[in-house]
């Protein structure tokens, strides 16, 4: 029997049942992703089972309607409960409580049909089926006591639905031995702001202060705020992800932007994980495009339907102006439309229309749109981009983790199936601010040597990946049919596309009249050409040095704006500024700058911290910003300012179709902190070996 490896957790938040924003089709699409695409091992609703505000109003109407109905029976002489005759206050409250319970149980019954039952093969017994559990963590701020009661009633109806502590609870994840703390907001009032990280980190900090439990969780998952943020541990003493909402955003209490679902994929017990967000905002923003005219609709009625689809509502006056018909004709056509029966088939819907007396507007039937309208999701195949990004390599620094870069990074690239490697600036450390005298540089390494060192280091990473990929492709090829063109194609397909930009450290030497990283660029192309040439010769594969050089030169680019193979535009940035206390401020600013240049993906650095976030834009659709940390483990400058860095590289995978992002997957990989290179050790190794001089003492 094969033991389950890893754990996939499906995450959904704020379906807001009872509100105008609830959409059954969004819930269906979310759970289809969990079941058909991901195969999640369990799913969590992270707050927002119901909309407390709307539920209170609906419950109040329900109770009033029931009581009024009984009172009206007395007037008409119908049989009625004699309960309402000579009621005491206590009796009235008791009856009201009974009616409220009746209402809540009815809502729970309806909700039991909202969530599908998901069955899979039991990993512990392949001959049996297992029902995937749905855990619900309600939010005191968004669900309230009403939501908590409904959740409890729901769990009595459905054995696969389990209710955990309101406001937050710990989940011990089987097979990977990791603890996840799922949190929802407890306070009803949240200050609106522009930055996604603020309310998320406030919830986490409040929970840390309030809890009496020992031992920090491995991860935090925060729901209800309508964002998709992935924050690495390092700068902060915890790591977290936030979950999009899964309803149509009608009104916002905080800075909600994301509609969709997420998957938290813990790969193994080492703690490595991937965070995926599926964007559903594009389809819900176009939900009325799935509405078609009913059978037998006249040409005028079809134009009326298109008018309602364009704005969500209409009036006879607007139709008269837009269509050029008399008001009498318009009203007759509207009356005819009201009589058309609703239908649904193969992703096509006719919800019917209704007239709202107060606003004097015609709408599509909201109840149908909420509960029966079906969305057509984009179908495969999707375009895929896989990117590994590093920044602030600072070649020549004593703090840079060269072992991680030269040994671990090629393995990460191969394991992730990446074809694009990005360097977001500060490739070398530079010489400004007397860094050599302060001991921040490896002894004797000036600007020229730093560029040579950087070219060789990055060249080694690219070459290691090349060898693995070329040997694999060559083994599958028909050697007897290999032409020079096919060999060149194998070389090109095996080489990473390397794109870099200049950082502020790289630009320091412009003050001395030098063009930065010119030598680096030439030497990197030469390094790769030499090593590939030697490797192919050792395998007795015939090709020319010049053809290899042409290929390597095409694979090395310095570009700030770049079009990915999928057609998505990417912005690479290195802002000349410091990090901010608000952790999502810089990645949001970089994304905004990128969007102004019509870029959907932004990768940037200089702050030595890491974070990924998604943001939906009215013109560009889903966009993504990834802030990259550093290959260093810090510096004396940062430590003296009490700053801790995020060390490592960033990974990004994007699925898109027709240049619209459907899914983003992110991860951050780094290494444990190690002691920096000490120049005294370098000096001592030389003087003791060459001259037998006693080593210089270090003050500990």
C-alpha positions in Angstrom: 0.0 0.0 0.0 1.4 3.4 -1.0 1.4 5.9 1.8 0.1 9.4 0.9 2.8 11.9 0.2 2.2 15.5 1.0 -1.1 17.2 1.7 -3.2 19.4 -0.4 -5.6 21.7 1.4 -8.4 23.4 -0.5 -9.2 26.9 0.8 -12.4 28.9 0.2 -13.6 31.9 2.1 -16.7 34.1 2.4 -19.4 32.5 0.1 -21.6 35.0 2.0 -24.8 33.0 1.7 -27.8 35.2 2.1 -26.2 38.3 0.6 -26.8 39.6 -2.9 -23.2 38.6 -3.8 -23.8 34.9 -3.2 -23.2 32.8 -6.4 -23.9 29.1 -6.4 -21.8 28.8 -9.6 -18.8 30.3 -7.9 -19.0 27.6 -5.2 -19.5 24.9 -7.8 -16.4 26.0 -9.7 -14.3 26.3 -6.6 -15.1 22.7 -5.5 -14.7 21.4 -9.1 -11.1 22.8 -8.8 -10.6 21.0 -5.5 -12.0 17.8 -6.8 -11.1 17.5 -10.5 -7.9 19.6 -10.9 -6.2 19.4 -7.5 -7.5 16.3 -5.7 -7.4 18.0 -2.3 -7.2 15.9 0.8 -9.5 18.1 2.8 -11.0 21.5 2.4 -11.5 24.5 4.7 -14.0 27.3 4.6 -12.1 30.1 6.2 -14.9 32.3 7.5 -17.9 33.8 5.7 -20.3 30.9 5.6 -23.1 33.5 5.7 -23.4 37.2 5.6 -24.4 38.1 9.2 -25.9 41.5 8.3 -28.1 40.0 5.5 -29.0 37.0 7.6 -30.2 39.3 10.5 -32.4 41.2 8.1 -33.8 38.0 6.4 -34.5 36.4 9.8 -36.3 39.6 11.0 -38.4 39.6 7.9 -39.2 35.8 8.3 -40.3 36.2 11.9 -42.4 39.3 11.1 -44.0 37.6 8.1 -44.9 34.5 10.3 -46.4 36.6 13.1 -48.3 38.9 10.7 -49.7 35.9 8.9 -51.1 34.6 12.1 -52.6 38.0 13.0 -54.2 38.3 9.6 -55.9 34.9 10.1 -57.8 36.4 13.0 -59.2 39.1 10.7 -60.3 36.7 8.0 -61.6 34.1 10.4 -59.2 31.4 9.3 -58.0 28.8 11.7 -54.9 30.1 13.5 -52.6 29.4 16.4 -54.3 30.6 19.6 -50.8 31.5 20.8 -51.2 35.1 19.8 -54.2 35.6 22.0 -53.3 37.5 25.2 -49.5 37.0 24.8 -47.2 37.8 27.7 -43.8 39.4 26.9 -42.0 36.1 27.8 -44.3 34.1 25.6 -43.7 36.4 22.7 -40.0 36.2 23.1 -40.3 32.4 23.3 -42.2 32.2 20.1 -39.8 34.6 18.4 -36.9 32.4 19.5 -38.7 29.3 18.1 -39.3 31.0 14.8 -35.7 32.2 14.6 -34.5 28.6 15.2 -36.9 27.4 12.5 -35.4 30.0 10.1 -31.7 29.1 10.9 -32.4 25.3 10.5 -34.1 26.1 7.1 -31.0 28.0 6.0 -28.8 25.1 7.2 -30.9 22.7 5.1 -30.4 24.9 2.1 -26.7 25.2 2.7 -26.4 21.4 2.9 -27.2 21.4 -0.8 -24.8 24.2 -1.6 -21.6 22.2 -0.9 -21.1 19.1 -3.0 -20.2 15.8 -1.4 -16.7 14.8 -2.7 -15.7 11.1 -2.7 -12.3 9.8 -3.5 -10.3 6.5 -3.1 -9.3 6.0 0.5 -5.4 6.3 0.6 -5.4 3.8 3.5 -7.6 1.3 1.8 -7.8 1.5 -2.1 -10.8 -0.8 -2.0 -12.9 1.8 -0.2 -14.2 5.3 -0.9 -13.5 8.2 1.4 -15.6 11.4 1.7 -13.5 14.5 1.7 -14.1 16.6 4.9 -15.1 20.2 4.7 -14.0 22.1 7.8 -15.7 25.4 8.7 -14.0 28.0 10.8 -16.6 30.8 11.2 -15.7 34.5 11.7 -17.2 36.5 14.6 -16.8 39.6 12.4 -18.5 38.3 9.3 -20.6 35.3 10.3 -21.5 36.4 13.9 -23.5 34.2 16.3 -26.0 33.6 13.5 -23.4 32.1 11.3 -22.0 29.9 14.1 -25.5 28.5 14.9 -26.2 27.8 11.2 -22.8 26.0 10.9 -23.7 23.8 13.9 -27.1 22.9 12.4 -25.3 22.2 9.1 -22.9 19.8 10.7 -25.9 17.9 12.1 -27.2 17.5 8.6 -23.9 16.6 6.8 -21.5 14.3 8.6 -18.6 15.3 6.2 -18.9 19.0 7.4 -17.1 19.6 10.6 -17.2 22.9 12.6 -14.0 24.1 14.4 -13.5 27.0 16.7 -14.9 30.3 15.6 -12.2 32.9 15.0 -9.4 30.3 14.5 -8.2 26.8 15.2 -5.1 24.7 14.7 -5.1 21.9 12.2 -2.5 19.1 12.5 -1.9 17.9 8.9 -1.5 14.2 8.6 1.4 12.6 6.6 3.5 15.8 6.7 3.5 16.4 10.5 2.9 20.1 10.1 0.6 22.5 12.1 -1.6 25.0 10.3 -3.4 27.8 12.2 -6.5 28.9 10.3 -7.6 32.4 11.4 -10.6 34.5 10.8 -11.2 38.1 12.0 -13.0 38.4 15.3 -13.6 42.2 15.4 -16.5 43.7 13.5 -14.7 47.0 12.7 -11.7 47.1 10.5 -10.0 50.3 9.2 -10.2 50.5 5.4 -6.8 50.9 3.8 -4.9 50.4 0.6 -2.6 47.6 1.6 -3.5 43.9 1.7 -1.1 42.9 4.4 -2.3 45.2 7.1 -5.5 43.4 8.3 -4.0 40.0 7.7 -1.0 40.6 10.0 -3.2 42.4 12.5 -5.3 39.2 12.9 -2.1 37.1 13.3 -0.6 39.5 15.8 -3.8 39.6 17.9 -3.9 35.8 18.0 -0.3 35.5 19.0 -0.8 37.9 21.9 -4.1 36.3 23.0 -3.1 32.6 22.8 -1.9 30.6 25.8 -0.9 27.6 23.6 2.7 26.7 23.4 4.6 26.3 20.2 4.2 28.4 17.0 2.4 26.8 14.1 4.3 26.1 10.9 1.9 28.2 8.8 -0.9 30.7 9.2 -3.9 30.8 6.8 -6.1 33.9 7.0 -9.5 34.3 5.4 -12.3 36.9 4.9 -10.2 39.8 3.5 -10.6 39.1 -0.2 -6.8 39.1 -0.9 -4.3 36.6 -2.1 -1.0 37.2 -0.3 1.9 34.8 0.3 4.5 35.9 2.8 7.7 34.0 3.6 9.2 33.6 7.0 12.3 35.7 7.7 11.6 39.4 7.9 8.6 38.2 10.0 8.8 35.4 12.5 5.9 33.7 10.9 4.8 32.8 7.4 1.2 33.1 6.0 -1.1 33.0 3.1 -4.5 34.7 2.7 -7.5 33.4 0.9 -9.7 35.1 -1.8 -13.4 35.5 -1.2 -15.9 33.3 -3.2 -18.8 35.6 -3.8 -19.5 38.6 -6.1 -18.2 41.7 -4.4 -21.1 44.0 -3.9 -19.8 46.1 -1.0 -16.4 46.1 0.7 -15.6 46.4 4.4 -11.8 46.1 3.9 -9.6 46.2 0.8 -11.2 43.2 -0.9 -10.1 42.5 -4.5 -9.7 38.8 -5.0 -12.5 36.3 -6.0 -11.5 32.7 -6.3 -10.2 29.8 -4.3 -6.7 28.7 -3.2 -4.8 25.5 -2.6 -2.1 25.1 0.1 0.1 22.3 -1.1 2.5 20.9 1.5 4.9 18.8 -0.5 6.5 16.8 2.3 7.5 17.0 6.0 10.5 19.2 5.2 8.2 22.2 5.2 8.4 23.0 1.5 5.0 24.1 0.1 3.4 25.7 -2.9 0.5 28.2 -2.8 -1.9 28.4 -5.7 -4.7 30.8 -6.3 -7.3 30.2 -9.0 -8.9 33.4 -10.3 -12.7 33.4 -10.6 -13.2 37.1 -10.9 -13.0 37.2 -14.6 -16.0 34.8 -15.0 -18.1 36.5 -12.3 -17.4 39.9 -13.8 -18.8 38.5 -17.1 -21.6 36.5 -15.6 -24.3 38.2 -17.7 -22.5 37.1 -20.9 -23.8 33.6 -20.2 -27.4 35.0 -20.5 -29.0 34.4 -23.9 -32.4 35.5 -25.3 -35.3 33.1 -24.7 -36.8 31.1 -27.6 -39.2 33.2 -29.6 -37.7 36.6 -28.4 -38.4 39.4 -30.9 -35.5 41.5 -32.3 -36.5 44.4 -30.0 -36.5 42.1 -27.0 -33.0 40.8 -28.0 -31.8 44.4 -28.0 -33.4 45.0 -24.6 -31.6 42.0 -23.2 -28.3 43.2 -24.6 -29.0 46.6 -23.0 -29.6 45.0 -19.6 -26.5 42.8 -19.9 -24.3 45.9 -20.6 -25.3 47.7 -17.4 -27.0 45.1 -15.2 -30.4 47.0 -15.3 -32.4 49.3 -17.5 -35.4 51.6 -17.6 -38.0 52.3 -20.3 -36.6 55.8 -20.7 -33.1 54.5 -21.3 -34.4 51.9 -23.8 -36.4 54.6 -25.6 -33.3 56.7 -25.9 -30.9 53.9 -26.9 -33.2 51.9 -29.2 -35.3 54.7 -30.7 -38.7 53.1 -30.1 -41.7 54.7 -28.5 -42.3 54.1 -24.8 -45.5 52.1 -25.6 -43.5 49.7 -27.8 -40.8 49.3 -25.2 -43.3 48.6 -22.4 -45.2 46.0 -24.5 -41.9 44.2 -25.3 -40.9 44.3 -21.6 -44.2 42.8 -20.6 -43.7 40.1 -23.1 -40.2 39.3 -21.7 -41.5 39.1 -18.2 -43.7 36.2 -19.3 -40.9 34.2 -20.8 -40.0 31.0 -18.8 -36.5 30.6 -17.4 -34.2 27.9 -18.8 -30.6 26.6 -18.6 -28.7 24.4 -21.1 -25.0 23.8 -21.9 -23.8 27.0 -20.2 -26.6 29.1 -21.7 -29.2 30.7 -19.4 -32.3 32.8 -19.5 -33.0 34.0 -15.9 -36.1 36.0 -16.7 -36.6 39.7 -15.8 -38.5 41.5 -13.1 -39.5 45.1 -12.4 -38.5 46.8 -9.1 -41.2 49.3 -8.2 -39.1 51.5 -5.9 -36.2 52.2 -8.4 -38.5 51.7 -11.5 -35.8 49.6 -13.0 -35.8 46.2 -14.9 -33.3 43.6 -13.8 -32.6 40.0 -14.5 -34.0 37.7 -11.9 -31.5 37.9 -9.1 -32.6 34.7 -7.4 -31.9 32.8 -10.7 -28.5 34.5 -11.2 -27.5 33.7 -7.6 -28.7 30.0 -7.4 -29.1 28.7 -11.0 -26.9 30.6 -13.4 -24.0 28.5 -14.6 -20.6 29.9 -15.6 -18.5 28.4 -18.4 -14.9 28.1 -17.0 -12.0 28.5 -19.5 -11.1 25.1 -20.8 -7.6 23.6 -21.3 -5.1 23.8 -22.8 -3.6 26.7 -20.9 -0.4 28.6 -21.7 2.2 28.0 -18.9 5.1 30.2 -17.7 7.5 28.9 -15.1 10.0 31.4 -13.6 12.7 31.3 -11.0 13.9 34.8 -9.8 16.8 35.8 -7.7 18.0 39.3 -6.8 20.7 41.0 -4.7 23.2 38.2 -5.4 25.9 40.8 -4.4 28.8 38.9 -5.9 31.9 39.5 -3.8 30.1 40.0 -0.5 31.2 37.9 2.4 27.5 37.4 3.4 26.3 35.8 0.1 25.4 32.1 0.4 27.4 30.8 -2.5 26.8 27.2 -1.6 23.0 27.7 -1.8 23.3 29.5 -5.1 25.8 27.1 -6.9 24.5 23.8 -5.4 20.9 24.2 -4.4 19.6 26.6 -7.1 20.2 24.3 -10.1 18.3 21.5 -8.3 15.4 23.8 -7.6 15.3 24.9 -11.2 15.2 21.3 -12.4 12.7 20.2 -9.8 10.3 23.0 -10.7 10.7 22.6 -14.5 11.7 26.2 -14.9 12.8 27.7 -18.3 13.3 31.3 -17.4 15.8 32.6 -14.8 15.5 36.2 -13.8 18.1 38.4 -11.9 16.2 41.5 -10.6 19.3 43.6 -9.9 22.3 44.1 -7.6 24.2 41.3 -9.3 27.4 42.5 -7.7 28.2 44.1 -4.3 30.1 47.1 -5.7 32.7 49.2 -3.9 30.8 52.2 -2.6 30.6 53.2 1.1 34.0 51.8 1.8 32.6 48.3 1.8 36.1 46.8 1.3 37.5 48.6 4.3 34.5 47.6 6.4 35.2 43.9 5.7 31.9 43.4 3.7 33.9 42.3 0.6 36.0 39.2 0.0 39.6 40.4 0.3 40.9 41.9 -2.9 37.7 41.6 -5.0 37.2 44.9 -6.9 34.5 45.8 -9.4 36.1 44.0 -12.3 36.7 40.8 -10.3 33.1 41.0 -9.0 31.7 41.0 -12.5 34.0 38.0 -13.4 32.9 36.2 -10.3 29.2 36.9 -11.0 29.5 35.7 -14.6 31.2 32.5 -13.5 28.7 31.8 -10.7 25.6 32.4 -12.7 27.2 30.6 -15.6 27.7 27.5 -13.4 24.0 27.5 -12.4 22.8 27.7 -16.1 25.4 25.2 -17.3 24.4 22.6 -14.6 20.8 22.8 -15.7 21.9 22.6 -19.3 23.8 19.4 -18.8 20.9 17.6 -17.2 18.4 18.8 -19.8 20.6 18.2 -22.8 21.6 14.7 -21.8 17.9 13.8 -21.3 16.8 15.2 -24.7 19.8 13.7 -26.5 19.0 10.3 -25.0 15.5 10.4 -26.6 16.7 11.7 -30.0 17.4 9.5 -33.0 21.2 10.0 -33.3 21.3 9.0 -37.0 18.8 11.7 -37.9 20.5 14.6 -36.0 21.3 17.4 -38.3 23.2 20.6 -37.3 19.8 22.4 -37.0 18.4 19.7 -34.7 21.5 19.8 -32.5 21.2 23.6 -32.3 17.5 23.2 -31.3 18.5 20.7 -28.6 21.1 23.2 -27.2 18.6 26.1 -27.3 15.8 24.0 -25.6 18.2 22.9 -22.9 19.4 26.4 -22.1 17.6 28.7 -19.6 16.5 32.1 -20.8 18.4 34.5 -18.5 17.0 38.0 -18.1 18.6 40.6 -15.8 18.4 44.3 -15.0 20.7 46.7 -13.2 20.3 47.4 -9.5 21.6 50.4 -7.5 24.7 48.5 -6.4 25.5 47.7 -10.1 25.0 51.4 -11.0 27.4 52.8 -8.5 30.3 52.6 -11.0 28.5 54.9 -13.4 29.8 57.7 -11.1 33.3 56.7 -12.3 32.3 56.8 -16.0 31.9 53.0 -16.4 29.0 51.1 -18.0 27.9 48.6 -15.4 27.8 44.8 -16.0 29.1 45.2 -19.6 32.0 42.8 -18.8 29.6 40.5 -16.9 27.4 40.2 -20.0 30.2 39.3 -22.4 31.9 36.9 -19.9 28.7 35.1 -19.2 28.1 34.4 -22.9 31.7 33.3 -23.2 31.6 31.1 -20.1 28.5 29.2 -21.3 29.8 28.8 -24.8 33.2 27.4 -23.6 31.6 25.0 -21.2 28.9 23.8 -23.6 31.5 23.4 -26.4 33.8 21.3 -24.1 30.9 19.2 -22.9 29.6 18.4 -26.4 33.1 17.6 -27.6 33.5 15.2 -24.6 30.3 13.5 -25.8 31.6 13.5 -29.4 28.7 15.6 -30.6 29.8 17.7 -33.6 28.8 21.4 -33.7 30.6 24.7 -34.2 31.8 27.1 -31.5 30.2 30.0 -33.4 26.7 28.4 -33.5 26.9 27.8 -29.8 27.9 31.4 -29.2 25.0 32.7 -31.3 22.6 30.6 -29.2 24.0 31.7 -25.8 24.0 35.4 -26.8 20.3 35.1 -27.6 19.6 33.5 -24.3 21.1 36.4 -22.3 19.0 39.6 -22.1 19.0 42.8 -20.2 15.4 43.9 -20.3 13.0 45.7 -17.9 9.9 44.9 -19.9 9.6 41.4 -21.4 6.9 39.4 -23.2 6.7 35.9 -21.8 6.2 32.9 -24.2 2.5 33.0 -23.2 2.1 36.5 -24.4 1.8 38.0 -20.9 3.9 41.1 -20.3 6.3 41.2 -17.4 8.0 44.1 -15.7 11.3 43.6 -13.8 12.1 46.3 -11.3 14.7 47.4 -8.8 13.3 50.5 -7.1 16.0 52.6 -5.4 14.2 52.8 -2.0 14.1 51.0 1.4 11.6 48.4 2.6 8.5 49.5 4.5 6.9 48.4 7.8 3.7 47.6 5.8 5.0 44.4 4.1 2.8 44.5 1.0 3.4 48.2 0.3 6.4 47.8 -2.0 5.1 44.8 -4.0 1.8 46.7 -4.5 3.6 49.8 -5.6 5.8 47.8 -8.0 2.6 46.1 -9.4 0.9 49.5 -9.9 4.0 50.8 -11.8 4.1 47.6 -13.9 0.4 47.9 -14.7 0.9 51.4 -16.0 3.1 49.8 -18.6 0.4 47.1 -19.4 2.3 44.4 -17.5 0.3 41.7 -15.7 3.4 40.2 -14.0 5.9 42.2 -11.9 9.0 40.9 -10.4 11.1 43.2 -8.3 13.7 43.5 -5.5 16.1 45.7 -3.5 14.3 45.4 -0.2 15.9 42.0 0.8 12.4 40.7 1.7 10.0 38.3 -0.2 6.3 38.4 -0.8 3.9 37.4 -3.6 0.4 38.8 -4.1 -2.4 38.9 -6.7 -4.5 41.9 -7.7 -7.3 42.0 -10.3 -7.4 44.9 -12.7 -10.4 46.1 -14.7 -8.4 46.4 -17.9 -5.7 43.7 -17.5 -7.6 41.1 -15.4 -5.6 39.1 -12.8 -2.1 40.5 -12.1 0.7 39.2 -10.0 3.6 40.8 -8.1 6.5 38.9 -6.7 9.0 40.6 -4.4 12.3 38.8 -4.3 14.7 38.6 -1.3 18.4 38.3 -1.4 21.0 35.5 -1.6 22.8 37.1 1.4 21.9 36.2 4.9 22.1 39.9 5.9 24.7 42.5 6.5 26.1 44.5 9.4 24.3 47.5 8.0 20.9 45.7 8.2 21.6 44.1 11.6 22.5 47.4 13.1 19.1 48.7 12.0 17.5 45.5 13.5 16.4 44.3 10.1 16.2 40.6 9.2 16.2 39.5 5.6 14.4 36.9 3.5 17.1 34.8 2.0 16.6 32.7 -1.2 14.9 32.7 -4.5 11.3 33.1 -5.7 9.3 30.6 -7.9 6.3 31.6 -10.0 4.2 29.4 -12.3 1.4 31.1 -14.2 -1.5 29.4 -16.2 -3.2 31.8 -18.7 -5.4 31.7 -21.7 -5.8 34.5 -24.3 -3.4 36.6 -22.2 -5.6 36.4 -19.1 -4.2 34.8 -15.9 -6.2 31.9 -14.6 -3.9 30.5 -11.9 -0.7 31.6 -10.1 1.5 29.3 -8.1 4.3 30.7 -5.9 7.0 29.4 -3.6 10.2 30.7 -1.9 13.3 28.6 -1.4 16.2 29.5 0.8 18.9 28.1 3.1 19.5 28.2 6.9 21.6 31.1 8.0 25.4 30.4 8.0 28.4 32.4 9.2 29.8 34.8 6.6 33.2 34.5 5.0 35.8 35.8 7.4 38.8 37.5 5.6 41.0 36.6 8.5 40.5 32.9 7.7 41.6 33.6 4.1 44.7 35.4 5.3 45.5 32.7 8.0 45.2 29.9 5.5 47.8 31.6 3.3 50.3 32.7 5.9 50.3 29.5 7.9 50.7 27.3 4.8 53.2 29.4 2.9 55.3 30.9 5.7 54.4 28.8 8.8 53.4 32.1 10.6 51.1 31.7 13.6 47.5 32.5 12.6 46.2 36.0 13.5 43.9 35.9 16.5 40.3 37.0 16.3 38.5 38.7 19.1 35.3 36.7 19.7 
